[in-house]
Amino acid sequence: MGRRGRARRRRWLHIDMDATITIDHSDNKQNAAATWKKTYGHHPLLAFLDRPEVAGGEALAGLLRAGNAGSNTAADHITVLGRALESLPAAYRPDPDDPAAQKILVRSDSAGATHKFATECRRQGVGFSFGFAVDARVRDAVDTLNLADAWYPAIDSGGGIRDGAWIAEATGLVDLSGWPAGTRLILRKERPHPGAQLNFTDADGMRVTAFITDTPNGVIDGQLAGLELRHRQHARVEDRIREAKATGLRNLPCHGFDANNAWLEIILAATDLVAWATLIGFTEHPDLATCEIDTFRYRVLHVAARITKGARQIRLRIDATWRWAAAITAAWHRLRDAFP
């Protein structure tokens, strides 16, 4: 492989999609409705670029929806995916006709597991990893795998064996003909944590979950265990949504739907500004790059400082006794260098 080919080989980008509920306490906001959680408000669908090196992730797109919007609405997922891909720089977008183009994976829980959305991912040249409902077909597959002793140990984020968790592939045991070619079904069983409520469908006292993916063998390190770990890391989107709510998404302040939609875009922009600031400015200070937004506000954003000009220089004047003053000053210089 030539130098150009090596330069174009990039790591996979992971886009996590999930919906959340914003409560309307006044019952007078446009398009607010009863939600599936028996609350009242809106049900926005969000997409984040997974950036584990920073706490807030990077918001790519959002779609404000009425509170009664369905979870398995393929059209909404397709809309948000399109907006998320448009948010990426052109060089980092997928191209189904170019094998050397950027590889992207969309992760979602079972709400995104629809035939239309999976087909759209394939058309866009995007891989998928979706949660899958544990129905009667999956339970029968679990019984077959148990009889065949076909389970393998799961792994944790450090690559070690995860105690009390096993995985297996059930692609040939469940009819997946309605999904794009190459779709695989991966199962996971795990001992429930102490005090967890079991379901009557849990096999042998094990909690069973499932997901589908179109990633073939040999692409991800660890084979089945690597695929399962990658899908499990979709849970980080819950942290991204929590951070967005702490940034202003917890409540939509306006009466009109369009005004609240603008508020959502402002929150996503604020989330991105914080993510980019930490990625550029605090790479050498993981305690600041990975702290929650409330902590980041206290340590960085709310500190008293002043920018002054003199002798053809721009200076940041900050209290030298502030514990994180040196880190803030270094980050300020990096940001200035990045955006001269």
Stockholm file with secondary structure:
# STOCKHOLM 1.0

chainA/1-340         MGRRGRARRRRWLHIDMDATITIDHSDNKQNAAATWKKTYGHHPLLAFLDRPEVAGGEALAGLLRAGNAGSNTAADHITVLGRALESLPAAYRPDPDDPAAQKILVRSDSAGATHKFATECRRQGVGFSFGFAVDARVRDAVDTLNLADAWYPAIDSGGGIRDGAWIAEATGLVDLSGWPAGTRLILRKERPHPGAQLNFTDADGMRVTAFITDTPNGVIDGQLAGLELRHRQHARVEDRIREAKATGLRNLPCHGFDANNAWLEIILAATDLVAWATLIGFTEHPDLATCEIDTFRYRVLHVAARITKGARQIRLRIDATWRWAAAITAAWHRLRDAFP
#=GR chainA/1-340 SS CCHHHHHHCCCCEEEEEEECCEECSSSCSTTCEECTTSCEEECCEEEEECCTTSSSCEEEEEECCBTTCCTTCHHHHHHHHHHHHHHSCGGGSCCTTCTTSCCEEEEECGGGCCHHHHHHHHHHTCEEEEEECCCHHHHHHHHHHHHHTCCEEEECTTSSEEEEEEEEECGGGSCCTTSCTTCEEEEEEECCCTTCCCCTTCBTTBEEEEEEECCCTTSSTTHHHHHHHHHHGGGHHHHHHHHHIIIIITSCCCSSHHHHHHHHHHHHHHHHHHHHHHHHHCTTCHHHHSSCHHHHIIIIITSCEEEEEETTEEEEEECTTSTTHHHHHHHHHHHHHHCC
#=GC SS_cons         CCHHHHHHCCCCEEEEEEECCEECSSSCSTTCEECTTSCEEECCEEEEECCTTSSSCEEEEEECCBTTCCTTCHHHHHHHHHHHHHHSCGGGSCCTTCTTSCCEEEEECGGGCCHHHHHHHHHHTCEEEEEECCCHHHHHHHHHHHHHTCCEEEECTTSSEEEEEEEEECGGGSCCTTSCTTCEEEEEEECCCTTCCCCTTCBTTBEEEEEEECCCTTSSTTHHHHHHHHHHGGGHHHHHHHHHIIIIITSCCCSSHHHHHHHHHHHHHHHHHHHHHHHHHCTTCHHHHSSCHHHHIIIIITSCEEEEEETTEEEEEECTTSTTHHHHHHHHHHHHHHCC
//
